[in-house]
Amino acid sequence: MKHYIIVKFKENVDWNGMLPAIKELFQTALAIDGVNQVEVHCSNSGRPNRHDLMIEMRLTPEGLAVYDSSQMHRDWKTQYGQYIEQKTIFDCEE
């Protein structure tokens, strides 16, 4: 399955400066059983009604449950949640 995390950061947050650390954090998700692929996509639009970042994960349904309860997922929320204005989660079949 695919799991998407679509993020709009708060105004005046230098999310581009945080991007290397975000990518590094999400690469550690590959160590989670059932997580098969992680890609981080940046928006190419600066329009105010657009989101900034999309994280695309390919994983098994069981892998999603393990990811949701993982330390890596808690670290994502703890380290970056304060900078996020809006977040959309979307799951679908491949």
DSSP file (Angstrom, degrees, kcal/mol; ACC not computed):
  #  RESIDUE AA STRUCTURE BP1 BP2  ACC     N-H-->O    O-->H-N    N-H-->O    O-->H-N    TCO  KAPPA ALPHA  PHI   PSI    X-CA   Y-CA   Z-CA
    1    1 A M              0   0    0      0, 0.0    58,-2.2     0, 0.0     2,-0.4   0.000 360.0 360.0 360.0 167.2    0.0    0.0    0.0
    2    2 A K  E     -AB  58  92A   0     90,-3.3    90,-2.2    56,-0.2     2,-0.4  -0.907 360.0-166.4-112.6 143.1    1.0    3.7   -0.2
    3    3 A H  E     -AB  57  91A   0     54,-2.6    54,-2.6    -2,-0.4     2,-0.4  -0.994   8.4-165.6-129.3 121.9    0.9    6.1    2.7
    4    4 A Y  E     -AB  56  90A   0     86,-3.2    86,-2.1    -2,-0.4     2,-0.5  -0.904  11.4-168.2-113.1 137.0    1.2    9.8    2.1
    5    5 A I  E     -AB  55  89A   0     50,-2.3    50,-2.9    -2,-0.4     2,-0.5  -0.980  12.1-169.8-119.6 113.9    2.0   12.5    4.6
    6    6 A I  E     -AB  54  88A   0     82,-3.1    82,-2.7    -2,-0.5     2,-0.4  -0.928   9.6-168.0-113.6 122.7    1.3   15.9    3.0
    7    7 A V  E     -AB  53  87A   0     46,-3.1    45,-2.2    -2,-0.5    46,-2.1  -0.893  22.6-169.2-123.6 136.1    2.5   18.9    5.0
    8    8 A K  E     - B   0  86A   0     78,-2.9    77,-2.4    -2,-0.4    78,-2.0  -0.990  25.6-145.5-116.4 120.1    2.1   22.6    5.0
    9    9 A F  E     - B   0  84A   0     -2,-0.5    75,-0.3    75,-0.3     3,-0.1  -0.461  26.6 -92.6 -82.0 156.4    4.5   24.4    7.3
   10   10 A K    >   -     0   0    0     73,-3.0     3,-1.6    -2,-0.1     5,-0.2  -0.276  54.6 -85.4 -62.6 152.2    3.7   27.5    9.3
   11   11 A E  T 3  S+     0   0    0      1,-0.3    -1,-0.1    -3,-0.1     3,-0.1  -0.300 114.5  20.9 -59.3 143.6    4.5   30.8    7.7
   12   12 A N  T 3  S+     0   0    0      1,-0.3     2,-0.5    -3,-0.1    -1,-0.3   0.565  87.9 133.7  70.3  12.5    8.1   32.0    8.3
   13   13 A V    <   -     0   0    0     -3,-1.6     2,-2.0    70,-0.1    -1,-0.3  -0.823  57.1-137.8 -89.5 127.9    9.3   28.4    9.1
   14   14 A D    >>  +     0   0    0     -2,-0.5     4,-0.9     1,-0.2     3,-0.5  -0.522  39.5 160.4 -82.7  72.6   12.6   27.6    7.2
   15   15 A W  H 3>  +     0   0    0     -2,-2.0     4,-0.9     1,-0.2    -1,-0.2   0.786  67.8  63.3 -69.5 -25.9   11.5   24.2    6.3
   16   16 A N  H 34 S+     0   0    0     -3,-0.2     3,-0.4     1,-0.2    -1,-0.2   0.873 101.1  52.7 -63.7 -34.7   14.1   24.0    3.5
   17   17 A G  H <4 S+     0   0    0     -3,-0.5     4,-0.3     1,-0.2    -1,-0.2   0.786 111.4  46.1 -69.0 -27.0   16.7   24.3    6.2
   18   18 A M  H  X S+     0   0    0     -4,-0.9     4,-2.3    -3,-0.2     3,-0.4   0.574  88.2  93.9 -87.4 -11.5   15.1   21.3    8.0
   19   19 A L  H  X S+     0   0    0     -4,-0.9     4,-2.9    -3,-0.4     5,-0.3   0.867  79.6  52.3 -56.3 -45.9   14.8   19.2    4.9
   20   20 A P  H  > S+     0   0    0      0, 0.0     4,-2.2     0, 0.0    -1,-0.2   0.916 113.3  45.4 -58.5 -40.6   18.1   17.3    5.2
   21   21 A A  H  > S+     0   0    0     -3,-0.4     4,-2.5    -4,-0.3    -2,-0.2   0.872 112.4  51.3 -69.7 -36.4   17.2   16.2    8.7
   22   22 A I  H  X S+     0   0    0     -4,-2.3     4,-2.5     2,-0.2     5,-0.2   0.932 111.5  47.5 -64.4 -45.6   13.6   15.3    7.8
   23   23 A K  H  X S+     0   0    0     -4,-2.9     4,-1.8     1,-0.2    -2,-0.2   0.916 112.3  49.8 -61.2 -43.1   14.9   13.2    4.9
   24   24 A E  H  X S+     0   0    0     -4,-2.2     4,-1.1    -5,-0.3    -2,-0.2   0.918 110.2  50.5 -62.6 -43.7   17.4   11.5    7.2
   25   25 A L  H >< S+     0   0    0     -4,-2.5     3,-0.8     1,-0.2     4,-0.4   0.934 111.3  47.6 -59.9 -46.9   14.7   10.8    9.8
   26   26 A F  H >< S+     0   0    0     -4,-2.5     3,-0.9     1,-0.3     4,-0.3   0.775 102.7  62.7 -71.0 -24.7   12.4    9.2    7.2
   27   27 A Q  H >< S+     0   0    0     -4,-1.8     3,-1.4     1,-0.2    -1,-0.3   0.817  94.7  62.6 -65.5 -28.2   15.2    7.1    5.8
   28   28 A T  G X< S+     0   0    0     -4,-1.1     3,-1.6    -3,-0.8    -1,-0.2   0.718  86.4  74.1 -69.0 -18.2   15.4    5.5    9.2
   29   29 A A  G X  S+     0   0    0     -3,-0.9     3,-2.0    -4,-0.4    -1,-0.3   0.753  79.3  74.1 -63.8 -22.5   11.8    4.3    8.6
   30   30 A L  G <  S+     0   0    0     -3,-1.4    -1,-0.3    -4,-0.3    -2,-0.2   0.700  85.9  63.5 -65.3 -17.3   13.3    1.7    6.2
   31   31 A A  G <  S+     0   0    0     -3,-1.6     2,-0.4    -4,-0.2    -1,-0.3   0.573  82.5  99.4 -79.8  -9.4   14.5   -0.2    9.2
   32   32 A I  S X  S-     0   0    0     -3,-2.0     3,-2.3    -4,-0.2     2,-0.1  -0.656  88.7-107.3 -81.7 129.6   10.9   -0.8   10.3
   33   33 A D  T 3  S+     0   0    0     -2,-0.4    33,-0.2     1,-0.3    34,-0.1  -0.356 105.2  20.0 -58.0 123.8    9.6   -4.2    9.3
   34   34 A G  T 3  S+     0   0    0      1,-0.3    26,-1.9    -4,-0.1     2,-0.7   0.251  91.1 114.8  99.1 -11.4    7.1   -3.8    6.5
   35   35 A V  E <   +C   59   0A   0     -3,-2.3    -1,-0.3    -6,-0.2    24,-0.2  -0.846  34.5 169.0 -92.0 117.4    8.3   -0.3    5.3
   36   36 A N  E     +     0   0A   0     22,-2.7     2,-0.3    -2,-0.7    23,-0.2   0.718  56.4  10.5-104.3 -26.8    9.7   -0.9    1.8
   37   37 A Q  E     -C   58   0A   0     21,-1.6    21,-2.4    -8,-0.1     2,-0.4  -0.989  51.5-168.7-157.5 144.5   10.3    2.6    0.3
   38   38 A V  E     +C   57   0A   0     -2,-0.3     2,-0.4    19,-0.2    19,-0.2  -0.994   8.7 177.5-137.1 129.2   10.3    6.2    1.4
   39   39 A E  E     -C   56   0A   0     17,-2.7    17,-3.2    -2,-0.4     2,-0.5  -0.998  15.0-153.6-131.1 136.7   10.4    9.2   -0.9
   40   40 A V  E     -C   55   0A   0     -2,-0.4     2,-0.4    15,-0.2    15,-0.2  -0.947  14.0-168.8-111.4 122.9   10.3   12.9    0.1
   41   41 A H  E     -C   54   0A   0     13,-3.4    13,-2.9    -2,-0.5     2,-0.4  -0.930   7.3-152.0-115.2 132.9    8.9   15.3   -2.4
   42   42 A C  E     -C   53   0A   0     -2,-0.4    11,-0.2    11,-0.2     2,-0.1  -0.804  25.8-110.0-100.8 144.2    9.2   19.1   -2.2
   43   43 A S        -     0   0    0      9,-2.7     9,-0.1    -2,-0.4    -1,-0.0  -0.416  14.1-154.2 -68.0 145.3    6.6   21.4   -3.7
   44   44 A N  S    S+     0   0    0     -2,-0.1     2,-0.4     2,-0.0    -1,-0.1   0.168  72.3  85.0-103.4  16.6    7.8   23.4   -6.7
   45   45 A S        -     0   0    0      6,-0.2    -2,-0.1     2,-0.1     5,-0.0  -0.956  55.3-166.2-121.3 136.7    5.2   26.1   -6.0
   46   46 A G        +     0   0    0     -2,-0.4    -1,-0.1     3,-0.0     6,-0.0   0.248  46.4 133.1 -98.9  11.4    5.4   29.0   -3.6
   47   47 A R    >   -     0   0    0      1,-0.1     3,-1.6     4,-0.1    -2,-0.1  -0.360  62.3-128.6 -66.3 141.5    1.7   29.7   -3.8
   48   48 A P  T 3  S+     0   0    0      0, 0.0    -1,-0.1     0, 0.0    -3,-0.0   0.730 105.1  57.4 -66.5 -21.8    0.2   30.3   -0.3
   49   49 A N  T 3  S+     0   0    0      2,-0.1     2,-0.3     0, 0.0    -2,-0.1   0.184  93.4  90.0 -95.1  19.1   -2.6   27.8   -0.9
   50   50 A R  S <  S-     0   0    0     -3,-1.6     2,-0.2    -5,-0.0    -7,-0.0  -0.804  76.1-119.3-111.5 154.1   -0.2   24.9   -1.6
   51   51 A H        -     0   0    0     -2,-0.3   -43,-0.3   -43,-0.1    -6,-0.2  -0.521  16.6-142.8 -85.6 161.9    1.4   22.4    0.7
   52   52 A D  S    S+     0   0    0    -45,-2.2    -9,-2.7     1,-0.2     2,-0.3   0.795  70.0  24.8 -97.4 -33.0    5.2   22.3    1.0
   53   53 A L  E     -AC   7  42A   0    -46,-2.1   -46,-3.1   -11,-0.2     2,-0.4  -0.984  50.4-165.9-143.7 142.4    6.2   18.7    1.4
   54   54 A M  E     -AC   6  41A   0    -13,-2.9   -13,-3.4    -2,-0.3     2,-0.6  -0.989   7.3-162.2-131.7 125.7    4.9   15.2    0.6
   55   55 A I  E     -AC   5  40A   0    -50,-2.9   -50,-2.3    -2,-0.4     2,-0.5  -0.933   9.9-164.2-106.8 122.2    6.3   12.1    2.1
   56   56 A E  E     -AC   4  39A   0    -17,-3.2   -17,-2.7    -2,-0.6     2,-0.4  -0.924   8.0-176.9-111.3 124.7    5.4    8.9    0.1
   57   57 A M  E     -AC   3  38A   0    -54,-2.6   -54,-2.6    -2,-0.5     2,-0.5  -0.956  16.7-154.7-122.4 140.5    5.9    5.6    1.8
   58   58 A R  E     +AC   2  37A   0    -21,-2.4   -22,-2.7    -2,-0.4   -21,-1.6  -0.969  38.7 138.6-110.3 125.3    5.3    2.1    0.4
   59   59 A L  E     - C   0  35A   0    -58,-2.2   -24,-0.2    -2,-0.5   -25,-0.1  -0.956  51.8 -95.4-156.5 169.6    4.6   -0.4    3.1
   60   60 A T     >  -     0   0    0    -26,-1.9     4,-2.1    -2,-0.3     5,-0.2  -0.529  41.5-109.7 -85.8 160.1    2.5   -3.4    4.1
   61   61 A P  H  > S+     0   0    0      0, 0.0     4,-1.5     0, 0.0     5,-0.1   0.895 124.9  48.8 -56.7 -38.1   -0.7   -2.9    6.1
   62   62 A E  H  > S+     0   0    0      1,-0.2     4,-2.0     2,-0.2     5,-0.2   0.880 107.6  55.3 -66.9 -37.6    1.2   -4.5    9.0
   63   63 A G  H  > S+     0   0    0    -29,-0.3     4,-2.9     1,-0.2    -1,-0.2   0.846 103.3  55.6 -62.9 -35.0    4.1   -2.2    8.4
   64   64 A L  H  X S+     0   0    0     -4,-2.1     4,-2.8     2,-0.2    -1,-0.2   0.911 107.4  48.9 -63.9 -42.0    1.8    0.8    8.7
   65   65 A A  H  X S+     0   0    0     -4,-1.5     4,-1.1     2,-0.2    -2,-0.2   0.903 113.6  46.3 -64.3 -40.4    0.7   -0.3   12.1
   66   66 A V  H  < S+     0   0    0     -4,-2.0     3,-0.3     2,-0.2     4,-0.2   0.920 113.1  49.7 -67.8 -43.5    4.3   -0.8   13.2
   67   67 A Y  H >< S+     0   0    0     -4,-2.9     3,-1.8     1,-0.2     6,-0.4   0.932 106.3  56.2 -58.6 -47.5    5.3    2.6   11.8
   68   68 A D  H 3< S+     0   0    0     -4,-2.8    -1,-0.2     1,-0.3    -2,-0.2   0.806 114.5  38.9 -57.9 -30.6    2.5    4.3   13.6
   69   69 A S  T 3< S+     0   0    0     -4,-1.1    -1,-0.3    -3,-0.3    -2,-0.2   0.302  96.0 115.5-102.0  10.0    3.7    3.0   16.9
   70   70 A S  S <> S-     0   0    0     -3,-1.8     4,-1.8    -4,-0.2     5,-0.1  -0.352  73.3-124.4 -82.4 158.4    7.4    3.4   16.2
   71   71 A Q  H  > S+     0   0    0      1,-0.2     4,-2.8     2,-0.2     5,-0.2   0.860 112.7  59.9 -63.9 -36.6    9.9    5.7   17.9
   72   72 A M  H  > S+     0   0    0      1,-0.2     4,-2.1     2,-0.2    -1,-0.2   0.913 105.5  47.6 -59.0 -43.2   10.7    7.2   14.5
   73   73 A H  H  > S+     0   0    0     -6,-0.4     4,-2.0     2,-0.2    -1,-0.2   0.898 111.9  49.6 -66.1 -41.0    7.1    8.3   14.1
   74   74 A R  H  X S+     0   0    0     -4,-1.8     4,-2.7     1,-0.2    -2,-0.2   0.888 109.6  52.6 -63.6 -38.7    7.0    9.8   17.6
   75   75 A D  H  X S+     0   0    0     -4,-2.8     4,-3.1     2,-0.2     5,-0.4   0.906 106.7  53.0 -63.4 -41.8   10.3   11.6   16.8
   76   76 A W  H  X S+     0   0    0     -4,-2.1     4,-2.0     1,-0.2     5,-0.5   0.937 113.6  42.7 -57.0 -49.0    8.7   13.1   13.6
   77   77 A K  H  X S+     0   0    0     -4,-2.0     4,-1.5     3,-0.2     5,-0.3   0.909 118.2  44.9 -66.3 -42.6    5.8   14.4   15.6
   78   78 A T  H  < S+     0   0    0     -4,-2.7     4,-0.3     1,-0.2    -2,-0.2   0.919 119.5  39.0 -69.0 -44.8    7.9   15.7   18.5
   79   79 A Q  H  < S+     0   0    0     -4,-3.1    -2,-0.2    -5,-0.2    -1,-0.2   0.819 133.6  17.9 -78.3 -31.9   10.7   17.3   16.5
   80   80 A Y  H >X S+     0   0    0     -4,-2.0     3,-1.7    -5,-0.4     4,-0.5   0.568  95.5  91.2-120.8 -12.2    8.6   18.8   13.7
   81   81 A G  G >< S+     0   0    0     -4,-1.5     3,-1.2    -5,-0.5    -3,-0.1   0.841  84.1  60.0 -56.2 -35.9    4.9   19.0   14.8
   82   82 A Q  G 34 S+     0   0    0     -4,-0.3    -1,-0.3    -5,-0.3    -2,-0.1   0.709 104.8  50.0 -66.7 -19.1    5.4   22.5   16.2
   83   83 A Y  G <4 S+     0   0    0     -3,-1.7   -73,-3.0   -74,-0.1     2,-0.5   0.502  90.0  98.6 -95.7  -5.9    6.3   23.8   12.8
   84   84 A I  E <<  -B    9   0A   0     -3,-1.2   -75,-0.3    -4,-0.5     3,-0.1  -0.719  42.3-179.9 -93.9 126.8    3.3   22.2   10.9
   85   85 A E  E    S+     0   0A   0    -77,-2.4     2,-0.3    -2,-0.5   -76,-0.2   0.859  76.0   2.6 -84.0 -42.1    0.3   24.3   10.1
   86   86 A Q  E     -B    8   0A   0    -78,-2.0   -78,-2.9     2,-0.0     2,-0.4  -0.998  62.0-171.5-149.6 144.3   -1.6   21.6    8.4
   87   87 A K  E     -B    7   0A   0     -2,-0.3     2,-0.4   -80,-0.2   -80,-0.2  -1.000   3.9-165.0-141.2 136.8   -1.1   17.9    7.7
   88   88 A T  E     -B    6   0A   0    -82,-2.7   -82,-3.1    -2,-0.4     2,-0.5  -0.981   5.2-160.2-121.5 134.0   -3.0   15.5    5.5
   89   89 A I  E     +B    5   0A   0     -2,-0.4     2,-0.4   -84,-0.2   -84,-0.2  -0.950  13.7 178.0-113.0 132.2   -2.6   11.7    5.7
   90   90 A F  E     -B    4   0A   0    -86,-2.1   -86,-3.2    -2,-0.5     2,-0.4  -0.991   7.5-171.3-139.3 127.9   -3.8    9.6    2.8
   91   91 A D  E     +B    3   0A   0     -2,-0.4     2,-0.3   -88,-0.2   -88,-0.2  -0.929  16.7 152.8-117.6 142.7   -3.6    5.8    2.3
   92   92 A C  E     -B    2   0A   0    -90,-2.2   -90,-3.3    -2,-0.4     2,-0.1  -0.976  44.1 -90.8-156.7 168.0   -4.3    3.9   -0.8
   93   93 A E              0   0    0     -2,-0.3     0, 0.0   -92,-0.2     0, 0.0  -0.433 360.0 360.0 -76.7 159.5   -3.5    0.7   -2.7
   94   94 A E              0   0    0     -2,-0.1    -1,-0.1     0, 0.0   -36,-0.0   0.480 360.0 360.0 -74.7 360.0   -0.7    0.8   -5.2
